[in-house]
Amino acid sequence: MFADNTLTPKEAVRLCALGTIELAGKPMRYSELADAIRHFISRITGPSLDIMGTSIELLRYEGLVEAISGKGMEDDSQLLLTDDGRKEFRSLMTAKLRASGSDVNKLITTLKLRFIHLLPVEDQCQQAEILIDTCETELARLVDLRSHHGEDPGFLGEWLNHDIGQLERHLEWLVGISDRLCE
């Protein structure tokens, strides 16, 4: 993790891998897991060797997943999440979120929303608050930029108004999610 307790791109891939197995609720073949990770991440960030470099074998070596049939990639073994893998999943899911519009941040946000229901209710509420805080920070950043440069020639003001409107709708949606999770 970064010093501010936010996820690195490789940890985002790790979260995707561990969450995908947990979501399946049953063992997954090595090839199925690799395909699921590649498909999901590339649909959010586009193809990226920097992000996709995490090895499933490393998860096995660290004891986060175990092969219940076969040896690993070479024989397409079935993988199961271990108790340590569940602890790591929870740790990754409850990490903070950076307030930025980067592709990695979008990936982490998407993964949190995909897997949030796998957390205990208290953690779900906390994660909803983190998502709301992150959106509010991003919104404040763009509103501030608009207040200083919204009248500049060109299309910056229109673009900022467009993005601010999207963030306001997104924030409203997140508050609704939080309300449903934390009733």
N, C-alpha and C positions, 0 to 999 in steps of 0.2 A: 504494500500500500504506500501511497504517497504520505509525506509527513503530516498532512492535514486529515488523515484517515479516510481518504477517498481512493477509489480503485484505479489501478493502472490498467492499460488495455489488456494485458495478459490475464489479469485477475478478472476482467469482464468476461473473457473467454472461459476461464475456469468456472465462473458463476454460471455461465450458459451450460457448460458440460454437466456440472453437478445438479443444477436445477432440472435439466432435461431428463436425467436419470430419475431424480426424485419425482418429477411430474409423471413419468411413465408408470411408476409404481411397480415395476417389475424389471428383471434384468434386461439389458439391451446389448445387442451385438456391437462389437467395436466399430464395425463399418457403419451400422445404423447411427451410432452416436456421432461419429465423425461427419457423416452426411447431414445429420440434424443440426449440428453446430455450424457447419459451413453454410448451409441453407439459411438459417435464421440470421446469422451475423452479416452475411453478404447482402441480405435484403434490407438491412438497416444501414450499414456503413458502405456498402459496395465491396467488391473484392479487395482484400488488403493482406499482403503477406506479413506485414508488421503485426497485425492483430491475430491472424490465423496460425501463427507459429507455435502455439502452445500444443504440447504433445499429450495425448491421452495416456501414453505410457508413463509420463511423469506423475500423473494422478495415481496411477497404480503403484508406482515406486514409493510415493509418499503415503500410501495406505489409505487414500481417500476413496478409491474404488478397488474392488477385488474381482479377479477373474474366477467365475464359478464353473467354467468349463474352458479347457484349453489353456494356453499360455499368454496370449496377448494378440497383438495385431496380426502376427504371421498366420494364426489359425482362426482369426475372427471370433475370439472368445466372447462369451457373455459376461458383461460387467454389471456389478451390483454396488450400490453406494454403501460404504461402511459407516459406522457410528462417527468416526473421525471425519468422514466426508460430509455427514449431516451437520456436524459442528462447524466445519469450514464453510458450508453453504450458508448457514445462519450468519456467520461472521461476515461473509461477503455481502449478503442481502441487507445487513443492518449497517453497512458502511455509509459514511456521509456521501453527499453528491455535490460535485463542483457546480458553481453557478456559471455556466458557460454554454454556448450553443454548439459545442464541438460534436463531431460524429461519435466520438467515444462516449461523451456524456449522454447523447441520445440513445446509444446502445445500452448503457447502464440503466437509464430511466426505463427503457422498454423492457429490459430484463426484470427490473424490480416490479413493474406492472404485470409481467407475465407470471411471475412466481410469488407474488405477494400473498396469495391465498394459502401458500404452504407454510407460512409463518404463524406463530401464536398470535392471537388477536391483539395483545398489547404491542407486539412488534409491528403488526400491520398498521396500527394507528400511528406509531412513531414514524414509520416509513411514509405514510400519507402526509404527515406534517413536514418531513424532509422534502418531499416532492413539492409541496405547497410553498415552503420557504425558498426553495431553489427557483421556482417560477416567479415568485414575488421579487426576488433579487434581480433576476434577468429583466423583468418588467421595469423595475426602478432604473436599471442601467439604461435601457432604451428610452424611457421617458426623460431622463436627464440628458441624454444625447440629443433628443428632439428639442429640448428647451434651449440648447446651445446652438444647434445647427439646423433646426427644422425649417428655417426661412432661407437657408442657403440656396443659390441657384441650382438647378438640376432636379433630380428626382429623389434625393435623399429624404426629404420630408415625407413624400408619398410612401416611400419604402418603409420608413419608420412607423408611420400611421398604420400601414398594413400589418407589420410585424407586431406592433403594440396591440392591435385588435385581435390578432391570433393568440397572443399571450393572455390577453384578458379572457378570451373564451376558454382557453386551456386551463387557466386558473379556476374559473368557475366550474369547469368539469372536475378538476382535482378536488375542489371543496365538496362537490357532490359525492365523489368516491369516498372521501374521508368521512363524510356524514354517514354513508352506508356502512363503512367498516367499523366505525366507532360508536354506533348507536347504543 
